[in-house]
Amino acid sequence: MISSNPIGIYIHIPFCVRKCPYCDFVSFRYSKEEEERYISHLLREIDMKSKGETIDTIYLGGGTPSILSLKGLEKIFEFIQEKFKLSKGVEISMEVNPGTVDREKIKVWKELGINRISIGAQSFIEKELKILGRIHDTDDIYKTFHMLRKADFKNINIDLIYSLPFQEQEDFYFSLKEAVKLNPEHISIYNLMIEEGTLFYKMYLESKIKLPDSDMEAEMFSFAMNYLKDNGFIHYEISNFSKNENYKCKHNLKYWNQEKYYGFGVSAYSYDPPVRYGNCRNLYVYYGKIKKGILPIEEREFLTGDKLAKDFLFLRLRLMEGISKKEFENRFDKRIEYFMKNYSVFLENGLIKEEGDRVALTEKGILLANEIFQDIL
């Protein structure tokens, strides 16, 4: 059955110039031959899964989507337009690494309809970029931003990471202020997570890197929340800030609102209610299944009943607008307190707040969000 509402699609591009030491996303070293092979399988997966739905968001993530050849990118977009109906005003986002951008690429991106760019700046401090293993320098960030503006891109996000190894608070504040000076429409701020299987994880176990303590981490994010608010940004999701309502990332809002989306490519996730499912993480298993005409699904989770309610609660609490208690009870026939055993404790300690019918995280609660979410899970 074709969905009556527009859906989103995510396309995973798993190629990078080199792997960053903190990254646990599925990615591989880029080569022209592997790009061609990957795209041919990606298009076959799209063909198998699509039912001619209308889409209103497309998001190219990675990896490094901006490393793709223009010919390869054109193939993907042409095929999407064959297999889906694009709604008027469709949001088309692409992640870019400042070290892989030039004027010709930007020109073609614009022609293809890409209208939202997410720049993976991460830091405006040279020593931090080296620690993170990034291939770009600070000049590349400024050049990329200004080239995009010159090409009339009106919706630009800048990604920053904080709580880096050996990071001083003032260094993060400098990066944040430099990002704001560029006047982007959106800023995303993530704390560094040491993920198992990464080089940083190994270095952390061997005491080769030192991370800021939890108090310093909280101070950095608290400063960011207040500084961005003072500079006209709306804090609409734990890690995301936009200049106004129109610049909220519409694609990511689909995740947080439990709306339908398809994920294409190795390791990509989809949500087709009531099932959330993930593709193979091994590139060659992915290729093998596609060749056999089998969808490359590796795991499935059926979200029904209490499981669906918990998932809804977890995702919607990430949004600063919070949750309507009445809507939740009408939908799941249970109160929020049923799934959050320490609800009254969180309320008394100022971690969550009640405003009329709505429940939302407070600023203090945002800083301790993981502890609150553990109570749901």
C-alpha positions in Angstrom: 0.0 0.0 0.0 1.4 3.4 -1.0 1.7 5.8 1.9 -0.7 8.7 1.7 1.8 11.1 3.4 5.1 12.1 1.8 8.0 10.0 3.0 11.7 10.7 3.4 14.7 8.8 1.9 18.2 8.5 3.3 21.0 7.4 1.0 24.2 6.2 2.6 27.4 7.0 0.8 30.1 5.0 2.5 33.3 6.5 1.0 35.9 8.6 2.6 39.4 9.8 1.8 40.4 8.2 5.1 38.7 7.0 8.2 38.5 9.4 11.1 39.7 7.9 14.4 36.4 8.6 16.2 34.0 7.4 13.5 32.0 4.1 13.8 29.8 4.7 10.8 30.3 2.2 7.9 32.8 3.7 5.5 35.5 2.6 3.2 38.4 4.2 1.3 37.2 5.8 -1.9 38.1 4.6 -5.4 36.4 5.3 -8.8 35.9 1.6 -9.5 34.2 1.0 -6.1 32.0 4.1 -6.5 30.7 2.7 -9.8 30.1 -0.7 -8.3 28.3 0.7 -5.3 26.0 3.0 -7.2 25.0 0.2 -9.6 23.9 -1.9 -6.5 22.4 1.1 -4.8 20.1 1.8 -7.8 19.0 -1.9 -7.8 18.0 -1.6 -4.1 16.0 1.5 -4.8 14.3 -0.2 -7.7 13.4 -3.2 -5.4 12.0 -1.1 -2.6 10.3 1.9 -4.2 6.5 1.9 -4.9 6.2 5.3 -6.6 5.7 7.1 -3.3 5.8 10.9 -3.0 8.9 12.1 -1.1 9.5 15.4 0.6 13.0 14.9 2.0 16.2 13.3 0.7 19.3 13.1 2.8 22.7 12.0 1.6 24.9 11.0 4.5 28.0 9.0 5.0 30.9 8.6 4.9 31.5 11.6 2.6 28.8 12.1 0.0 30.7 15.1 -1.4 33.5 12.8 -2.5 31.2 11.3 -5.2 31.9 12.1 -8.8 29.4 14.4 -10.4 28.5 11.7 -12.9 27.8 9.2 -10.1 25.6 11.8 -8.2 23.7 12.6 -11.4 22.9 8.9 -11.9 21.5 8.6 -8.3 19.3 11.7 -8.7 18.0 10.7 -12.1 17.0 7.3 -10.8 15.3 8.7 -7.7 13.2 11.0 -10.0 12.2 8.0 -12.1 11.1 5.9 -9.1 9.5 8.5 -6.8 7.4 11.6 -7.0 9.1 14.6 -5.6 6.9 17.0 -3.7 6.9 20.7 -4.3 9.5 22.2 -2.0 11.3 18.9 -1.3 14.2 19.3 1.1 17.4 17.8 -0.4 20.3 17.7 2.1 23.9 16.5 1.6 26.7 16.2 4.0 30.0 17.7 2.8 33.6 17.6 4.0 35.3 21.0 3.4 38.3 19.2 2.0 36.4 17.7 -0.9 34.6 20.8 -2.3 35.2 22.9 -5.4 33.2 25.4 -7.5 32.3 22.9 -10.2 30.9 20.5 -7.7 28.8 23.2 -6.0 27.4 24.3 -9.4 26.2 20.8 -10.3 24.8 20.2 -6.8 22.7 23.3 -7.2 21.5 22.1 -10.7 20.6 18.7 -9.3 18.2 20.4 -6.8 20.3 20.0 -3.6 19.1 22.8 -1.4 20.5 22.1 2.0 24.2 21.6 2.8 25.6 20.2 6.0 29.3 21.2 6.4 31.3 18.8 8.6 33.5 21.5 10.1 33.7 19.8 13.6 36.2 22.5 14.8 37.8 25.8 13.8 41.0 24.9 15.7 43.8 23.4 13.6 45.2 21.2 16.3 41.8 19.8 17.0 41.2 19.0 13.4 44.5 17.1 13.4 43.5 15.2 16.5 40.2 14.3 14.8 42.0 13.1 11.7 40.1 15.5 9.4 41.4 16.0 5.9 40.5 19.7 5.9 41.9 22.8 7.6 40.1 25.9 8.9 40.7 27.8 5.6 38.8 25.0 3.8 35.7 25.6 6.1 35.6 29.3 5.4 36.2 28.8 1.6 33.5 26.1 1.4 31.0 28.3 3.2 31.6 31.3 1.1 31.6 29.3 -2.2 28.2 27.9 -1.2 26.8 31.4 -0.4 28.1 32.7 -3.7 26.3 29.9 -5.5 23.1 31.1 -3.7 22.7 28.2 -1.2 20.3 29.6 1.4 20.2 26.7 3.8 23.5 25.7 5.3 24.2 23.7 8.5 27.6 23.6 10.3 28.4 20.6 12.4 30.6 21.0 15.5 31.9 18.4 18.0 32.8 19.2 21.6 34.4 17.3 24.5 37.4 16.4 22.3 40.6 14.8 23.6 42.7 17.5 25.4 40.1 20.2 24.6 40.0 23.4 26.6 36.7 25.1 27.1 37.8 28.3 25.4 38.8 26.4 22.3 35.3 25.1 21.9 33.8 28.5 22.6 36.1 29.9 19.8 34.8 27.3 17.3 31.2 28.0 18.3 31.7 31.8 17.8 33.4 31.3 14.5 30.5 29.2 13.3 28.0 31.8 14.4 30.0 34.6 12.6 29.4 32.8 9.3 25.7 33.2 9.9 24.5 29.8 8.9 20.8 28.8 9.0 21.5 25.8 11.2 24.1 24.6 13.7 24.4 21.0 15.0 26.5 20.3 18.1 27.5 16.8 19.2 29.6 15.6 22.1 32.3 13.2 21.1 31.3 9.6 21.8 34.1 7.0 22.2 32.7 4.1 20.3 33.9 0.6 20.6 35.9 -0.5 17.6 37.3 2.9 16.7 41.0 4.0 17.0 39.9 6.5 19.7 38.5 3.6 21.7 41.8 1.8 21.6 43.7 4.9 22.5 41.3 5.6 25.4 41.8 2.2 26.9 45.5 2.7 26.6 45.2 6.1 28.4 46.7 7.8 25.3 43.9 10.4 25.2 42.3 12.4 27.9 38.8 13.7 27.7 37.2 16.6 29.5 35.3 15.5 32.6 31.5 15.4 32.8 31.3 18.8 34.6 33.4 20.5 31.9 31.4 18.8 29.2 28.1 20.1 30.7 29.5 23.6 31.0 30.5 23.6 27.3 27.1 22.6 26.1 25.3 24.9 28.6 27.4 27.8 27.2 26.5 26.7 23.6 22.7 26.6 24.3 22.7 30.1 25.8 25.1 31.6 23.3 23.1 30.3 20.3 19.9 31.5 21.9 21.4 35.0 22.4 22.3 35.0 18.7 18.9 34.2 17.4 18.9 30.4 17.1 16.0 28.2 18.1 17.0 25.2 20.1 14.5 22.6 18.7 16.2 19.3 19.3 18.9 18.3 21.9 21.8 18.7 19.4 20.2 21.0 16.8 19.6 24.8 16.5 18.0 26.7 13.6 17.6 30.3 12.7 13.8 29.9 12.4 11.1 27.3 12.0 11.7 27.0 8.3 15.3 25.9 8.8 14.7 23.0 11.1 16.0 19.8 9.3 12.8 18.4 7.9 14.4 15.0 7.2 15.7 14.5 10.8 12.3 15.5 12.1 10.9 12.4 10.4 13.0 10.3 12.7 12.0 12.1 15.8 8.3 12.0 14.9 8.2 8.3 13.9 7.3 9.1 10.3 8.0 6.7 7.4 11.4 6.8 5.7 13.4 4.5 3.5 17.2 4.0 3.9 19.2 2.9 0.9 22.8 1.7 0.9 25.0 -0.4 3.1 24.1 0.0 6.9 21.1 2.3 6.1 18.0 2.1 8.3 14.4 2.4 7.3 11.1 2.8 9.2 8.0 1.4 7.5 5.5 1.2 10.4 5.4 -0.9 12.4 8.9 -2.2 11.3 12.3 -0.5 11.7 14.9 -2.4 9.8 18.6 -2.1 9.0 20.7 -3.1 6.0 23.8 -5.2 6.1 26.9 -3.5 7.4 29.3 -5.6 5.4 29.7 -4.2 1.9 30.2 -7.5 0.2 27.2 -9.1 1.9 25.2 -6.1 0.7 26.4 -6.6 -2.9 25.7 -10.4 -2.7 22.1 -10.0 -1.6 21.4 -7.3 -4.2 22.7 -9.5 -6.9 20.3 -12.2 -5.9 17.4 -9.8 -5.9 17.1 -10.0 -2.1 16.6 -6.9 0.0 19.8 -6.5 2.0 18.1 -6.5 5.4 20.2 -7.6 8.4 18.0 -6.8 11.3 14.3 -6.0 12.0 12.5 -4.6 15.0 8.7 -4.6 15.2 7.5 -1.5 17.1 4.0 -2.3 18.5 2.3 -1.9 21.8 4.5 -0.8 24.7 7.6 -1.0 22.5 6.2 1.6 20.2 5.2 3.8 23.1 8.7 3.7 24.6 10.2 4.5 21.2 7.8 7.4 20.8 8.6 8.8 24.2 12.4 8.4 23.7 12.4 10.2 20.4 9.9 12.9 21.1 11.6 13.9 24.4 14.6 14.8 22.2 12.5 17.7 20.8 12.4 20.8 22.9 8.6 21.1 22.3 8.2 17.9 24.3 5.1 15.7 24.3 1.4 16.3 24.7 0.3 14.1 27.7 -3.2 13.9 26.2 -2.0 12.8 22.8 0.3 10.2 24.3 -2.5 8.7 26.5 -5.0 8.7 23.6 -2.5 7.0 21.3 -1.1 4.4 23.7 -3.9 4.1 26.3 -1.3 4.6 29.1 0.1 7.6 30.9 3.7 8.7 30.3 4.5 7.9 34.0 3.8 4.2 33.2 7.0 4.1 31.0 9.0 6.6 33.1 9.2 5.1 36.6 11.1 8.1 38.0 8.9 10.7 36.4 8.1 12.4 39.8 11.7 12.4 40.8 12.8 14.0 37.5 10.0 16.6 37.9 10.9 17.4 41.5 14.6 17.8 40.6 13.9 20.1 37.6 15.0 17.7 34.9 11.6 17.7 33.2 8.9 20.3 33.2 5.2 20.4 32.8 3.7 23.3 30.8 0.0 22.9 30.5 -0.5 19.6 28.7 3.1 19.2 27.6 6.1 17.5 29.2 9.6 18.5 28.1 13.2 18.4 29.2 14.5 21.4 31.1 18.0 22.9 30.4 19.3 20.8 33.3 17.5 17.8 31.9 19.1 18.3 28.5 22.5 18.0 30.2 21.4 14.8 31.8 19.3 13.4 28.9 21.1 10.1 28.8 20.2 9.3 32.4 16.5 10.2 31.7 16.4 8.1 28.6 17.8 5.1 30.5 14.8 5.3 32.7 12.6 4.7 29.6 14.7 1.9 28.2 
